[in-house]
Amino acid sequence: MASIFVKPVFHVARRFLRTEDGVYVYDDGKTEKFAPMDIDFVNYGDMVKLLEEIGYNKFKKMQWYDFAEDDLEARLHKLEGDSDINAMCKHLMRNFGLTHEFHIYVEHEVDVPVPTSDEGEPNVKLVLVLASS
């Protein structure tokens, strides 16, 4: 059997949110495409490594995107390990004519830099406020 290659596409944003009219949307995302990979060798560890390559060492959640569903919320499926990767790949194989890509939506943690002094030392002040009753 010939190898089937699929292209990973990552959508990386801070979060999902609901608009005032109740629509589920992806906030402030960017898209990164990678070289195609053999679908038989796609695994969770490699997905984490691809995220690290684009500068995301920490993330809150990964979800794979199902083109066959009607709305964004229904299209997203958890991606927490190899069993979820296998479910995604089976879905891709069933719908291979529709796309040769798999899309992963990522909510990442925001790294807040610690302010430093001119000498490079942490410049953090602890302020204690006491309230009297």
QUITAMO-V216465 format. One record per residue. N is the residue number from 1. D_CENTER is the distance of its C-alpha to the mean C-alpha in whole Angstrom. Layout:
((N/D_CENTER) (N/D_CENTER))
//
This chain:
((1/31) (2/30) (3/26) (4/23) (5/21) (6/17) (7/15) (8/11) (9/10) (10/6) (11/6) (12/5) (13/7) (14/9) (15/10) (16/11) (17/15) (18/18) (19/20) (20/24) (21/25) (22/22) (23/20) (24/16) (25/14) (26/11) (27/12) (28/13) (29/10) (30/10) (31/10) (32/11) (33/13) (34/14) (35/17) (36/18) (37/18) (38/20) (39/19) (40/21) (41/19) (42/16) (43/15) (44/12) (45/13) (46/13) (47/9) (48/9) (49/12) (50/10) (51/8) (52/11) (53/13) (54/11) (55/12) (56/9) (57/11) (58/10) (59/7) (60/8) (61/6) (62/4) (63/6) (64/8) (65/11) (66/14) (67/17) (68/20) (69/19) (70/20) (71/18) (72/14) (73/15) (74/16) (75/14) (76/11) (77/12) (78/10) (79/9) (80/11) (81/13) (82/15) (83/17) (84/14) (85/13) (86/17) (87/17) (88/14) (89/17) (90/20) (91/19) (92/18) (93/22) (94/23) (95/22) (96/22) (97/24) (98/22) (99/19) (100/19) (101/15) (102/12) (103/9) (104/6) (105/4) (106/2) (107/5) (108/7) (109/10) (110/13) (111/15) (112/19) (113/21) (114/25) (115/28) (116/30) (117/34) (118/35) (119/36) (120/32) (121/33) (122/31) (123/32) (124/31) (125/34) (126/34) (127/36) (128/38) (129/39) (130/41) (131/42) (132/46) (133/47))
//
